[in-house]
Amino acid sequence: MTMKRKHEPAASGELRCAIYTRKSTEDGLEQAFNSLDAQREACAAYILSQRQEGWLPSAEIYDDGGFSGGSMDRPALKRLLADIRAGRINVIVVYKVDRLTRSLADFAKIVEVLDEARASFVSVTQAFNTTTSMGRLTLNVLLSFAQFEREVTGERIRDKIAASKARGMWMGGNVPLGYEVRERKLIIDQDDAATLRMIFERYLALGSVLALQAELAANDLRSKVRISRHGRAYGGAQFSRGSLYLMLRTAFTSER
């Protein structure tokens, strides 16, 4: 059983430094030397170069592999901030500032925690010192650009998806009843289409989604069983009122 190393308070003049690493996706993390390792190595070398200033590396590892910088909902970051509040960490060392956060609002929250604990953070590849007003101004400017880049990327992805849909391409998600996907296009499934037409006809006859759901359940009519690209089966469940509402609303809206 591996014993967790207990934190000890830093001696006078010493600065306990925590290396924080992050990668937005999990791609490549299975490699023997991955992006997190490269970030940690660069940060460790920087801490060593500041040894004469009393900088000491913490034994704790704060890695967030597969977490976006646009949110603070990251396990290692939460643990790091808790250690800062407890006075166990004096300096956060990151490879680049966007490894810590890509959000101005989140940056303000992190700086507040650092100020309360009289701690700071350093970017290895960028000269920052959050204890000065000029350093904070520089950080705010760079974080503004980081947030701008994230928002522009999101807009570009949304525009690409919209353009692909306009060309009739299927961009993923649950395939609607009555269709199947072939070469990234929705093709009518004649068997399912007959079931779909029956559902619409019964709704028009009954005039109530609740009554429609009860009738479908009584007849044990279920959604189509599909196989995901990972080989897992899904579907085959009774129709819920929510799914029926969505199906009918989509159909009647498209007819307008």
C-alpha positions in Angstrom: 0.0 0.0 0.0 1.4 3.4 -1.0 1.5 5.9 1.8 0.6 9.5 0.8 3.4 11.9 1.7 2.3 14.3 4.5 2.6 18.0 3.8 5.1 19.9 5.9 5.1 23.6 6.4 7.8 25.4 4.4 10.7 26.8 6.4 11.2 30.5 6.7 12.4 31.9 3.3 11.4 28.8 1.4 8.6 28.6 -1.2 6.8 25.4 -1.7 6.1 25.1 -5.4 3.3 23.0 -7.0 3.5 22.0 -10.6 0.1 22.1 -12.3 -0.3 20.4 -15.7 -3.4 20.1 -18.0 -4.4 18.7 -21.3 -7.8 19.3 -22.9 -8.2 15.8 -24.3 -7.0 12.3 -23.3 -5.4 11.6 -26.7 -1.8 10.5 -26.2 -1.9 10.3 -22.4 -1.4 6.6 -22.7 2.1 7.2 -24.1 5.2 6.7 -21.9 6.1 10.3 -22.2 3.1 12.5 -22.9 2.2 16.2 -22.9 1.7 16.3 -19.1 5.2 14.8 -18.6 6.7 17.4 -20.9 5.0 20.2 -19.0 6.0 18.8 -15.7 9.6 18.4 -16.8 9.9 22.0 -18.0 8.3 23.3 -14.7 10.6 21.1 -12.6 13.7 22.5 -14.4 12.5 26.1 -13.8 12.0 25.4 -10.1 15.5 24.0 -9.9 16.8 27.1 -11.5 15.2 29.2 -8.7 16.6 27.0 -5.9 18.8 29.9 -4.7 15.6 31.9 -4.1 14.3 29.2 -1.8 12.0 27.5 -4.3 11.3 23.8 -3.4 9.1 21.4 -5.5 6.1 19.9 -3.8 5.9 16.1 -3.8 2.2 16.3 -4.7 1.3 15.8 -8.4 -1.5 18.0 -9.8 -2.4 16.6 -13.3 -5.7 17.2 -15.1 -5.6 15.1 -18.2 -8.7 15.4 -20.4 -10.1 18.5 -18.8 -10.9 21.8 -20.5 -9.4 25.1 -19.4 -12.7 26.8 -19.8 -14.0 25.4 -16.5 -12.7 25.1 -13.0 -14.5 21.8 -12.5 -11.2 19.9 -12.5 -10.1 17.5 -9.7 -6.4 18.3 -9.6 -7.1 22.1 -9.7 -9.6 21.8 -6.9 -7.1 19.9 -4.8 -4.4 22.5 -5.6 -6.5 25.4 -4.6 -7.5 23.6 -1.4 -3.7 23.1 -0.6 -3.1 26.8 -1.3 -5.9 27.9 1.1 -4.3 25.5 3.7 -1.0 27.2 3.3 0.7 24.1 1.9 1.6 25.7 -1.4 3.2 29.1 -2.0 3.7 29.2 -5.8 1.9 27.5 -8.7 4.2 26.8 -11.6 2.6 26.1 -15.0 4.1 25.7 -18.5 1.7 28.3 -20.0 -0.9 30.4 -18.4 -3.7 28.8 -20.4 -2.8 25.5 -18.7 -4.2 27.0 -15.6 -7.3 28.6 -17.1 -8.7 30.0 -20.4 -11.4 32.0 -18.7 -11.1 35.6 -17.4 -13.8 35.0 -14.8 -12.1 31.9 -13.5 -8.7 33.6 -13.5 -10.2 36.3 -11.2 -11.4 33.6 -8.8 -7.9 31.9 -8.8 -6.2 35.2 -8.2 -8.5 35.9 -5.2 -7.5 32.6 -3.7 -3.8 33.4 -4.3 -4.2 36.8 -2.8 -5.9 35.5 0.4 -3.1 33.0 0.9 -0.3 35.4 -0.2 0.6 33.0 -2.9 1.4 33.6 -6.6 1.9 31.7 -9.8 4.5 31.6 -12.5 4.4 30.6 -16.2 7.6 29.0 -17.3 7.3 30.2 -20.9 5.9 33.6 -20.1 7.4 36.2 -17.7 4.5 36.8 -15.2 4.4 37.9 -11.6 0.9 38.3 -10.2 2.2 40.3 -7.2 2.5 43.4 -9.4 -0.2 45.5 -11.2 1.7 45.3 -14.5 2.0 41.5 -14.3 -1.8 41.3 -13.7 -2.5 43.6 -16.6 -0.3 41.5 -18.9 -2.1 38.3 -17.7 -5.5 39.9 -18.3 -4.5 40.8 -21.9 -3.2 37.3 -22.6 -6.2 35.6 -21.0 -8.5 37.9 -23.1 -6.9 36.5 -26.2 -7.1 32.9 -24.9 -10.8 33.3 -24.2 -11.3 35.0 -27.6 -9.5 32.1 -29.2 -11.7 29.6 -27.4 -14.9 31.4 -28.4 -13.8 31.8 -32.0 -13.0 28.1 -32.2 -16.5 27.3 -30.8 -18.1 29.5 -33.4 -16.1 27.9 -36.2 -17.1 24.4 -35.1 -20.8 25.5 -34.9 -20.6 27.1 -38.3 -19.0 23.9 -39.8 -21.7 21.7 -38.3 -24.5 24.0 -39.6 -22.9 24.1 -43.1 -22.6 20.3 -43.1 -26.2 19.9 -42.0 -27.3 22.2 -44.8 -25.6 19.8 -47.2 -27.6 16.9 -45.8 -24.7 15.4 -43.8 -25.5 13.7 -40.5 -23.3 15.1 -37.8 -23.9 12.6 -35.1 -26.3 12.1 -32.2 -29.3 9.8 -31.8 -30.6 8.8 -35.2 -34.3 9.7 -35.5 -36.9 7.0 -35.8 -37.6 6.2 -39.5 -34.0 6.8 -40.7 -30.7 5.1 -40.8 -27.2 6.6 -41.5 -25.3 5.7 -44.7 -22.2 7.5 -45.7 -23.0 10.3 -43.2 -26.4 10.8 -44.7 -29.9 10.1 -43.3 -31.7 7.5 -45.4 -35.3 6.5 -44.9 -35.8 3.1 -43.3 -39.1 1.8 -44.8 -39.9 -0.5 -41.9 -39.4 2.2 -39.3 -41.1 4.8 -41.5 -44.3 2.7 -41.4 -44.1 2.6 -37.6 -43.5 6.4 -37.5 -46.5 7.1 -39.8 -48.6 4.9 -37.5 -47.5 6.9 -34.4 -48.5 10.1 -36.2 -51.9 8.7 -37.2 -52.7 7.4 -33.7 -51.8 10.8 -32.2 -54.2 12.6 -34.6 -56.9 10.1 -33.7 -56.3 10.2 -29.9 -55.4 13.9 -29.7 -53.2 13.3 -26.6 -49.6 12.4 -26.1 -50.5 10.7 -22.8 -53.1 8.5 -24.4 -50.7 7.8 -27.3 -47.9 6.7 -24.9 -50.4 4.4 -23.0 -51.5 2.8 -26.3 -47.9 2.2 -27.5 -47.0 0.8 -24.1 -50.0 -1.5 -24.2 -48.9 -2.8 -27.6 -45.3 -3.1 -26.4 -44.1 -0.9 -29.2 -40.5 0.1 -28.6 -37.8 2.3 -30.1 -35.4 0.7 -32.6 -32.4 -1.2 -31.3 -29.2 0.3 -32.7 -25.6 -0.6 -32.5 -23.0 2.1 -31.7 -19.7 2.3 -33.5 -18.2 0.8 -30.4 -20.4 -2.3 -30.7 -22.8 -1.4 -27.8 -26.5 -1.9 -28.3 -28.9 0.9 -27.3 -32.5 1.7 -27.7 -35.3 -0.9 -27.5 -37.1 1.0 -24.8 -40.7 2.1 -24.5 -41.5 5.5 -25.8 -41.5 8.2 -23.1 -43.8 11.2 -23.3 -40.7 13.4 -23.7 -39.5 11.5 -26.8 -43.0 11.5 -28.3 -43.3 15.3 -27.7 -40.0 15.9 -29.4 -40.9 13.6 -32.3 -44.2 15.2 -33.0 -43.0 18.8 -32.4 -40.1 18.2 -34.9 -42.4 16.7 -37.5 -45.1 19.4 -37.3 -42.6 22.2 -37.1 -40.8 21.0 -40.3 -44.1 21.0 -42.1 -44.7 24.7 -41.5 
